[in-house]
Amino acid sequence: MTFTSVRRSLPAAGIAAVLVAGAIGLGASGAQAASLGTLDVSPATGTDTSGMTLTTSGACPGPATNLIVSVTGSGFPSDGKVVVSNSPISTYQTSSAGGIVVPLTETMRDYANEAGFQTLQGRYDFTLTCRGAFGSATYGDFGSPIWFTSNTAYQNTDPAGSVAATTTTLTAAPASPVVEGTSVKLTAAVAPATAAGTVQFKDGTQALGGPVAVSAGTASLTTGALAAGGHSLTAEFTPSDASAYAPSASAALPYTVKVKPPTVVSAPKVTGTAKVGSTVTCSATFNGATSYTYAWLRDGTAIGGATARTRALVAADYTHKLACRVTAGNSGGNTTATSPAVTVALGPALKNTARPSTTGTAKAGKRLTAKPGSWTPAAASYTYVWKRDGHAIRGGTHSTYLLTRTDKGHLITVTVTAKRSGYANGTATSRSVRVG
C-alpha cells in the first residue's frame, strides 16, 4: 500500500508568525498599550475558513515602524496567539482614511488547529499593536472583536446586541471666522458620558495632534496652527471597549481663518526736503499688505484731495506741521500708521528766467515803463526801485518813472522784486539806459 503525505503550504508571513508566536506572544498582548482606535474586520460575516482583512481606524504614531497582531478568546492562550509577526508597517497598504490594511495569511480554522483545539465559539478579540522593530517599546493598540455563532460561522457584531451607540458633537471657540494665528479650542462632547475612549480631531483628512482621552464625556484640543482659508473640522470617537460602545464621528464643522492684517515693518515717515516747492514722499513698509492708501495731514487735519504717496508742497503748507498717514490692507483687514510731523520751510527765491526791461524814450521829461520779465515759479506781485547810476532814486518805486533834468547824462535802471506766498523774494535788474 502506498501512502501519500499531504502538507499544506503556508505563505512566508504565516510561517514566520507561527515560528515566533511562542517567543513574542506575551510581549504583544501583555503590554497594555493605550487604545488608538478600532479594527474593521472584513468581511463582516464569514466562516472558519474565510480569509479576513483587518483595517485600523487610523495610522500608528510616528515612532512606530512595525506591528504585531494577536488574537485572544476561547481555546487560545490567555495572553493571545500571534497571527501576524513583528512586521514593518511599510509593507502594508493604507486605506483612504489613513488606516493600515493587514490581510491575515491564515484562517481562524488554521489558527485553532495550530493552538490545538477544534471548537470555535463565542467572542474572539484581534489586537494590532504598534511598536518598534526591536526592543519591547509599544505605542498603542487597535482592537475589535468577532463572534462565532457556531463552530464554523462568525460575524463582526455582537449577536447579543450589547454595543451601545454613541454620538459625538464638535464645537470650536472662538466662533468662525478668526484671524490667522488665533488660538482655537476644539471640544468634542461624547454621549453617553460613560463611554470611555479617545477622540481624534481632524482638519479634513489631516489629524490635528494625537488622540485625546475622553473625560466625563468631553475631550478638547487647542491649536493655533490653522492656516488661512476654509477648514472642515471633525471629531472621531474611538471607544476603549468596542464590545460596550460603538465609535462615532461628529458632523463636519466649517471654519474660516482669515489672513492676519498687515503688520508694520518700518513706520511711516516724510522723506525729501520739507519746503514749499519741493515734493515729499510718504515712506513705509508693511508685511502682508496687498493694498495701500495715503492721506496727508496739515496740523493733524487731512488735506482734501491729498491722497497720493507723494505731495508737492504749496504755499498753504508753509510754517505748518505736515504728516502722512498710511493704511495697508489685505483680505484680513487694515492697519493704519501715521508718520511724525515735519515743519514746512520757506521755498527758494523766485528765479528770473527773462530779465526785466524798460520801454520809452530816455530823455528828460519823458516816462520810462518797467517790464518785470519772467519768473519761476510765476510771481504773484512785483515791487520796483528805479536807480540812477546804481543808486536808488527817492520816490522811484512805481512801475513807471518820469525822467528829470537831474537824470540827464546818467544811467537809469530798474530793479524788480518778484514775490509769491511761501517763497523767498527774487530780484533782478534791467539793463541801463543813458538819459540824453
GIVEN-V493901 format. One record per run of one state. SS is the DSSP state (alpha for helix, beta for strand, coil for the rest). FROM is the first residue (numbers start at 0). TO is the last residue. If there is no record, write none. Layout:
# GIVEN-V493901
ss->{SS;SS}
from->{FROM;FROM}
to->{TO;TO}
This chain:
# GIVEN-V493901
ss->{coil;alpha;coil;beta;coil;beta;coil;beta;coil;beta;coil;beta;alpha;coil;beta;coil;beta;coil;alpha;coil;beta;coil;beta;coil;beta;coil;beta;coil;beta;coil;beta;coil;beta;coil;beta;coil;beta;coil;beta;coil;beta;coil;beta;coil;beta;coil;beta;coil;beta;coil;beta;coil;beta;coil;beta;coil;beta;coil;beta;coil;beta;coil;beta;coil;alpha;coil;beta;coil;beta;coil;beta;coil;beta;coil;beta;coil;beta;coil;beta;coil;beta;coil;beta;coil;beta;coil;beta;coil;beta;coil;alpha;coil;beta;coil;beta;coil;beta;coil;beta;coil}
from->{0;11;29;34;42;44;47;52;56;65;73;80;88;91;92;94;99;103;107;115;121;131;137;148;152;155;163;164;166;173;177;179;183;191;196;203;205;207;211;213;214;215;217;223;228;239;244;245;247;249;252;258;262;271;274;275;278;287;290;298;300;302;309;312;314;317;320;330;332;338;341;343;344;345;346;347;350;354;356;359;366;371;373;376;380;388;390;392;399;402;404;407;410;419;422;423;425;429;432;434}
to->{10;28;33;41;43;46;51;55;64;72;79;87;90;91;93;98;102;106;114;120;130;136;147;151;154;162;163;165;172;176;178;182;190;195;202;204;206;210;212;213;214;216;222;227;238;243;244;246;248;251;257;261;270;273;274;277;286;289;297;299;301;308;311;313;316;319;329;331;337;340;342;343;344;345;346;349;353;355;358;365;370;372;375;379;387;389;391;398;401;403;406;409;418;421;422;424;428;431;433;435}
